[in-house]
Amino acid sequence: LVCQQNKSDAFSDLYCAKKVAGLIFLLGGLGIITMAILLSRRMVSHIAQADREKDMMNLQVIETGKLATVGELAAGIAHEINNPVAIMVEEAGWVQDLLEEEEFQEGEHLEEFQRALKQINTQGKRCKEITHKLLSFARKTDSRIQVIQINDLIIEAIGLAEQSARYSKVVIHTNLEENLPFIQASQTEIQQVFLNLINNAVDAMDSKSGGTIDITSRLDEDNILINFSDNGPGIHRNNLDRIFDPFFTTKPVGKGTGLGLSICYGIIKKMGGEIDVQSVIDKGTTFNIRIPVPKDLLEESSTS
């Protein structure tokens, strides 16, 4: 008995197996190539991100070094200025006492002398205030963690930025809740955050020829909330998601490094806090900061 079968029928299973194997090898090869491309891109992205973070850290180190140098320079200048100013004010007071004597009371230019001495005293006190601020700034170049009072740092930051704000016709209003609990943080870093937010608001409103900044602080359960609001031009919503990214800035070329807000973000996050931004075009911008209060300091504040 002879049985005859077509070759195609006899090897149909083998041909099918070859096709399936080929398809599997093809899909596997494509999958491997795709994964290799994705992984390589991801590795490149991670390396680029690491390089950016390294560059940012290097810039922060440089900025910290500059800050320390400026602090030392400010302290030296403040001491050098404070001494002659003190002598000037004392001598003006001595001349004022002399003018009180009878022989000078009938002088033709007595009122002019008194006006000039009053002006000398006023400007001397102003110089003392400036040197006091310089010394205060110099003392805060230390980034050690300390027990600090938020409202005091807000007031000091306003004092440091007040002159530039006045020059830009910006008025700063405050509504600070009294008897806020103390927190543990670096005075230098918190001061840097507050100054950066105030200066950014002043710079933004400079194009509008003035405006107002409202700064508020209050206690919300176990957190201190600080809000910096301005009525400036606002931030476009497409930029809000990138506002805290390193090297991102909406300022003109040469006027901003794009590191200020990213450094502020890092400082607040390092403390376990949060910072976010809300903005409406032509209405203004508000930065909200939430800083946690340690339980022991919170309890101490509530008992006192």
C-alpha positions as CSV (number, residue, x, y, z in Angstrom):
1,L,0.0,0.0,0.0
2,V,1.5,3.3,-1.1
3,C,0.3,6.6,0.5
4,Q,1.3,9.8,-1.4
5,Q,1.1,13.3,0.2
6,N,1.9,16.8,-1.2
7,K,5.1,18.3,0.0
8,S,3.4,21.5,1.1
9,D,0.9,19.5,3.3
10,A,3.7,17.4,4.7
11,F,5.8,20.3,5.8
12,S,3.0,22.7,6.6
13,D,3.5,22.5,10.4
14,L,7.3,23.1,9.9
15,Y,6.6,26.1,7.7
16,C,4.2,27.5,10.2
17,A,6.7,27.0,13.1
18,K,9.4,28.8,11.0
19,K,7.0,31.7,10.4
20,V,6.1,32.0,14.1
21,A,9.7,31.7,15.1
22,G,10.7,34.4,12.6
23,L,7.9,36.6,13.8
24,I,8.9,36.1,17.4
25,F,12.6,36.8,16.6
26,L,11.5,39.9,14.6
27,L,9.3,41.3,17.4
28,G,11.9,40.4,20.0
29,G,14.6,42.2,18.0
30,L,12.4,45.3,17.6
31,G,11.6,45.1,21.4
32,I,15.2,44.9,22.3
33,I,16.1,47.8,19.9
34,T,13.2,49.9,21.3
35,M,14.2,49.2,24.9
36,A,17.8,50.0,24.2
37,I,16.8,53.3,22.6
38,L,14.5,54.2,25.5
39,L,17.0,53.2,28.2
40,S,19.8,55.1,26.5
41,R,17.7,58.2,26.2
42,R,16.7,57.8,29.8
43,M,20.3,57.4,30.9
44,V,21.2,60.5,28.8
45,S,18.4,62.4,30.4
46,H,19.5,61.4,33.9
47,I,23.1,62.3,33.1
48,A,22.0,65.7,31.7
49,Q,19.8,66.3,34.8
50,A,22.7,65.3,37.1
51,D,25.0,67.7,35.2
52,R,22.4,70.5,35.6
53,E,22.1,69.8,39.3
54,K,25.8,69.7,39.6
55,D,26.1,73.0,37.8
56,M,23.4,74.5,40.0
57,M,25.1,73.2,43.2
58,N,28.4,74.8,41.9
59,L,26.6,78.1,41.3
60,Q,25.0,77.9,44.7
61,V,28.5,77.3,46.3
62,I,29.8,80.3,44.3
63,E,26.8,82.4,45.4
64,T,27.3,81.3,49.0
65,G,31.0,82.3,48.8
66,K,30.1,85.6,47.3
67,L,27.5,86.1,50.0
68,A,30.1,85.4,52.7
69,T,32.5,87.8,51.0
70,V,29.9,90.5,50.7
71,G,29.0,90.0,54.4
72,E,32.6,90.5,55.5
73,L,32.9,93.5,53.2
74,A,29.6,94.9,54.5
75,A,30.8,94.5,58.1
76,G,34.1,96.2,57.4
77,I,32.4,99.1,55.6
78,A,29.7,99.4,58.3
79,H,32.4,99.7,61.1
80,E,34.4,102.2,59.1
81,I,31.4,104.4,58.4
82,N,29.8,104.1,61.8
83,N,32.7,105.6,63.7
84,P,33.0,108.9,61.8
85,V,29.2,109.2,61.7
86,A,29.0,108.8,65.5
87,I,31.7,111.5,65.9
88,M,29.8,113.7,63.5
89,V,26.5,113.4,65.4
90,E,28.2,114.0,68.7
91,E,29.9,117.1,67.4
92,A,26.6,118.3,66.0
93,G,25.1,117.8,69.4
94,W,27.9,119.8,71.0
95,V,27.4,122.7,68.6
96,Q,23.7,122.6,69.3
97,D,24.5,122.9,73.0
98,L,26.7,125.9,72.3
99,L,23.9,127.6,70.3
100,E,21.8,127.4,73.5
101,E,24.2,129.9,75.2
102,E,23.1,133.5,75.5
103,E,25.8,135.0,73.3
104,F,24.6,133.0,70.3
105,Q,20.8,133.4,70.9
106,E,20.8,136.8,69.1
107,G,22.8,135.7,66.1
108,E,21.6,136.7,62.7
109,H,21.7,133.1,61.3
110,L,20.7,131.2,64.4
111,E,17.7,129.6,62.7
112,E,19.8,128.5,59.7
113,F,22.4,127.0,62.1
114,Q,19.7,125.1,63.9
115,R,18.2,123.9,60.7
116,A,21.6,122.7,59.5
117,L,22.3,120.9,62.8
118,K,18.8,119.2,62.7
119,Q,19.6,118.0,59.1
120,I,23.0,116.7,60.2
121,N,21.4,114.8,63.1
122,T,18.7,113.4,60.8
123,Q,21.2,112.2,58.1
124,G,23.5,110.8,60.8
125,K,20.7,108.7,62.2
126,R,19.9,107.5,58.7
127,C,23.6,106.5,58.2
128,K,23.4,104.6,61.5
129,E,20.3,102.7,60.3
130,I,22.1,101.8,57.1
131,T,25.2,100.6,58.9
132,H,23.0,98.7,61.3
133,K,21.3,96.9,58.4
134,L,24.7,96.1,56.8
135,L,25.9,94.6,60.1
136,S,22.7,92.7,60.4
137,F,23.2,91.3,56.9
138,A,26.8,90.4,57.6
139,R,25.9,88.5,60.8
140,K,23.5,86.4,58.9
141,T,26.0,84.8,56.5
142,D,26.0,81.8,58.9
143,S,23.7,79.0,57.6
144,R,23.5,77.1,60.9
145,I,20.1,75.9,62.1
146,Q,18.8,78.2,64.8
147,V,15.5,78.9,66.6
148,I,14.1,82.0,64.8
149,Q,11.0,84.1,64.7
150,I,9.4,84.4,61.2
151,N,7.9,87.9,61.7
152,D,11.3,89.4,62.7
153,L,12.9,88.1,59.5
154,I,10.1,89.4,57.4
155,I,10.5,92.9,58.9
156,E,14.3,92.7,58.4
157,A,13.8,91.6,54.8
158,I,11.4,94.5,54.2
159,G,14.0,96.9,55.7
160,L,16.7,95.6,53.3
161,A,14.4,95.9,50.3
162,E,12.6,99.1,51.3
163,Q,15.0,101.5,49.4
164,S,14.7,99.7,46.1
165,A,10.9,99.4,46.6
166,R,10.6,103.1,47.2
167,Y,12.7,103.8,44.2
168,S,10.3,101.7,42.1
169,K,7.2,103.3,43.7
170,V,6.2,100.1,45.3
171,V,4.5,100.2,48.7
172,I,4.8,97.2,51.0
173,H,2.0,96.4,53.4
174,T,2.1,93.8,56.2
175,N,-0.4,91.9,58.2
176,L,1.6,89.7,60.6
177,E,-0.1,87.6,63.2
178,E,1.4,88.3,66.6
179,N,3.0,85.7,68.9
180,L,3.7,83.2,66.1
181,P,5.7,80.1,67.4
182,F,9.4,79.9,66.7
183,I,10.8,77.6,64.1
184,Q,14.1,75.9,63.5
185,A,15.8,77.1,60.4
186,S,18.8,79.0,59.0
187,Q,18.4,82.8,59.3
188,T,20.5,83.3,56.1
189,E,18.4,80.9,54.0
190,I,15.0,82.2,55.2
191,Q,16.2,85.8,54.7
192,Q,17.3,84.8,51.2
193,V,13.8,83.4,50.4
194,F,12.0,86.5,51.7
195,L,14.4,88.9,49.9
196,N,14.1,87.0,46.7
197,L,10.3,87.1,46.6
198,I,10.2,90.8,47.5
199,N,12.8,91.7,44.9
200,N,11.1,89.6,42.2
201,A,7.8,91.4,43.0
202,V,9.5,94.8,42.9
203,D,11.2,94.0,39.6
204,A,7.9,92.7,38.1
205,M,6.1,95.9,39.0
206,D,8.9,98.2,37.8
207,S,7.4,97.9,34.3
208,K,4.1,99.1,35.6
209,S,5.6,102.1,37.4
210,G,4.7,101.0,40.9
211,G,2.3,98.9,42.8
212,T,1.8,97.2,46.2
213,I,3.1,94.2,47.9
214,D,1.0,92.6,50.7
215,I,2.8,90.2,53.1
216,T,0.8,88.2,55.6
217,S,1.7,85.6,58.2
218,R,-0.5,83.4,60.3
219,L,-0.6,80.1,62.2
220,D,-2.6,77.2,60.6
221,E,-2.7,74.3,63.0
222,D,1.0,73.2,63.1
223,N,2.1,75.2,60.2
224,I,3.1,78.9,59.6
225,L,1.6,80.3,56.4
226,I,3.4,83.3,54.7
227,N,1.9,84.9,51.7
228,F,3.6,87.4,49.3
229,S,1.0,89.0,47.1
230,D,1.6,91.8,44.5
231,N,-0.6,93.5,41.9
232,G,2.0,93.3,39.2
233,P,1.6,92.1,35.6
234,G,1.3,88.4,36.6
235,I,2.8,85.3,35.2
236,H,1.6,83.5,32.1
237,R,0.0,80.1,33.0
238,N,2.3,78.4,30.5
239,N,5.2,79.5,32.7
240,L,3.7,78.6,36.1
241,D,4.7,74.9,35.9
242,R,8.3,75.9,35.2
243,I,8.7,78.9,37.5
244,F,10.7,76.8,40.1
245,D,12.9,75.1,37.4
246,P,16.6,75.9,37.6
247,F,17.8,78.5,35.0
248,F,14.2,79.3,34.0
249,T,13.5,83.1,34.0
250,T,11.1,85.5,32.5
251,K,13.4,88.5,33.0
252,P,15.4,90.1,30.2
253,V,18.7,88.6,29.2
254,G,21.4,89.6,31.7
255,K,19.0,90.6,34.4
256,G,18.2,87.2,36.0
257,T,20.0,83.9,36.3
258,G,16.9,81.8,36.8
259,L,18.2,80.3,40.0
260,G,16.5,82.5,42.6
261,L,13.2,80.7,42.8
262,S,14.7,77.3,42.4
263,I,17.0,78.0,45.4
264,C,14.0,79.2,47.4
265,Y,12.1,76.0,46.4
266,G,15.0,73.9,47.6
267,I,15.4,75.8,50.9
268,I,11.7,75.5,51.8
269,K,11.5,71.8,50.7
270,K,14.6,71.1,52.8
271,M,12.8,72.4,55.8
272,G,9.8,70.0,55.1
273,G,7.7,72.9,53.9
274,E,5.9,73.8,50.7
275,I,5.9,76.7,48.3
276,D,3.5,77.3,45.4
277,V,2.4,80.2,43.2
278,Q,-0.9,81.5,42.0
279,S,-1.0,84.2,39.3
280,V,-3.5,86.0,37.0
281,I,-2.4,88.1,34.1
282,D,-2.8,91.8,34.8
283,K,-4.1,91.0,38.3
284,G,-1.0,89.9,40.2
285,T,0.9,87.0,41.7
286,T,0.8,85.3,45.1
287,F,3.5,83.1,46.5
288,N,2.3,80.8,49.4
289,I,4.8,79.4,51.8
290,R,3.9,76.7,54.4
291,I,6.5,76.0,57.1
292,P,6.0,73.2,59.7
293,V,6.5,74.1,63.3
294,P,8.1,71.4,65.5
295,K,5.8,70.1,68.2
296,D,8.0,71.1,71.1
297,L,8.2,74.7,69.9
298,L,4.4,74.7,69.2
299,E,3.7,73.4,72.7
300,E,6.1,75.9,74.2
301,S,4.4,78.8,72.3
302,S,0.9,77.6,73.3
303,T,1.8,77.4,77.0
304,S,3.5,80.8,77.0
